């Protein structure tokens, strides 16, 4: 079961990376709409779910899906409002924001791990 879950995770990650590369490099392929949509829906949600620790999986999935939609809609609204619509910039912005959330997750978990180790030493 764990092997299948890990394989599915890697497959999804590779599909998202392919979607970002296809969008940024402007590669024309029949899979373009599917892969870019997958990237835009999965990456922000996965980043937000990574920040939620010790939560019910269904609640985390719901919050992640909502966060993806909110982030994409707010980004599109902002780009339209300022007259700078660019699908490539949108994908790049989503990637940067998700990367920042990943860094926050790493910093947050590192801080908690140090606190737990200090508490065990006492």
C-alpha positions in Angstrom: 0.0 0.0 0.0 2.8 2.4 0.9 4.6 1.7 -2.3 1.5 2.5 -4.4 1.0 5.7 -2.5 4.6 6.8 -2.9 4.5 5.9 -6.6 1.3 7.9 -7.1 2.9 10.9 -5.2 5.9 10.8 -7.5 3.8 10.5 -10.6 1.7 13.5 -9.5 4.8 15.5 -8.7 6.3 14.7 -12.1 3.1 15.7 -13.9 3.0 19.0 -12.0 6.6 19.7 -12.9 5.9 18.9 -16.5 2.9 21.3 -16.5 5.1 24.1 -15.1 7.8 23.5 -17.7 5.3 23.3 -20.5 3.7 26.6 -19.5 6.9 28.4 -18.9 8.6 27.1 -22.1 5.4 27.6 -24.1 5.5 24.0 -25.5 2.6 23.0 -27.6 1.3 19.5 -26.8 -2.1 17.9 -26.6 -1.5 17.3 -22.8 -0.8 21.0 -22.2 -4.3 21.9 -20.8 -4.4 18.9 -18.5 -0.9 19.2 -17.1 -1.0 23.0 -16.6 -4.5 22.7 -14.9 -3.1 19.9 -12.7 -0.2 22.1 -11.7 -2.4 25.1 -10.9 -4.8 23.0 -8.8 -2.4 20.6 -7.0 0.7 22.7 -6.2 -0.8 25.5 -4.0 -3.1 23.0 -2.2 -0.2 20.6 -1.5 1.8 23.5 -0.1 -1.0 24.6 2.2 -1.7 21.0 3.3 2.1 20.7 4.1 1.7 23.6 6.6 -1.2 21.9 8.4 0.1 19.4 10.9 -1.9 16.9 12.8 -5.1 17.5 11.0 -7.9 15.2 9.8 -6.9 14.1 6.3 -10.3 15.0 4.9 -10.2 18.5 6.5 -6.7 19.1 5.2 -7.7 18.0 1.7 -10.7 20.4 1.8 -8.6 23.3 3.0 -5.9 22.5 0.3 -8.5 22.4 -2.5 -10.1 25.7 -1.3 -6.6 27.3 -1.0 -5.8 26.3 -4.5 -8.9 27.9 -5.9 -8.6 31.0 -3.8 -5.0 31.6 -4.8 -5.6 31.1 -8.5 -8.7 33.3 -8.5 -7.0 36.1 -6.6 -4.0 35.9 -8.8 -6.1 36.1 -11.9 -8.2 38.9 -10.6 -5.1 40.9 -9.6 -3.5 40.3 -13.0 -6.7 41.4 -14.8 -7.2 44.4 -12.5 -3.6 45.7 -13.2 -3.8 44.8 -16.9 -0.9 42.5 -16.9 -2.5 39.2 -17.8 0.1 36.5 -18.6 -0.5 32.8 -18.2 3.3 32.2 -17.9 3.6 34.8 -15.2 0.7 33.2 -13.4 2.3 29.8 -13.4 5.6 31.3 -12.3 3.8 33.2 -9.4 2.0 30.1 -8.2 5.4 28.2 -8.3 7.1 30.9 -6.3 4.3 31.2 -3.7 4.2 27.4 -3.3 8.0 27.4 -2.9 7.8 30.0 -0.2 5.1 28.0 1.6 7.5 25.0 1.4 10.3 27.0 2.9 7.9 28.1 5.7 7.0 24.4 6.3 10.7 23.4 6.5 11.5 26.3 8.9 8.4 25.6 11.1 9.1 21.9 11.4 12.8 22.5 12.1 11.8 24.8 14.9 9.4 22.3 16.4 12.0 19.5 16.1 14.5 21.5 18.1 11.9 22.3 20.8 11.0 18.6 21.1 14.6 17.6 21.4 15.2 20.2 24.1 12.2 19.0 26.0 13.4 15.4 25.8 16.9 16.3 27.2 15.4 17.7 30.4 
